[in-house]
Amino acid sequence: MKFKRELMIWGDQKIIKTLESYERLCFENSGDIKKQILTIDKILREIRKDLGHRDNQLKDGDLVLMFIKAEDKDKLFN
């Protein structure tokens, strides 16, 4: 809850909208874990963009994959 409160105060509208779409995706329980993970990656990208970072050399999934174990990466993206 603290994260959402801080996001409401400090977060850019794109971050808020991307988080909203992630929560909707999870609520609908689509079962598409890859889509959920890539949406988390979009949230991270928006946060970084808001902080002034350019991620033009990163591919979709690069940020979130930093938090996933190597063996799980292979299952998700191969």
Secondary structure, 3 states (H helix, E strand, C coil): CHHHHHHHHHCCHHHHHHHHHHHHHHHCCCCCHHHHHHHHHHHHHHHHHHCCCCCCCCCCCHHHHCCCCHHHHHHHHC
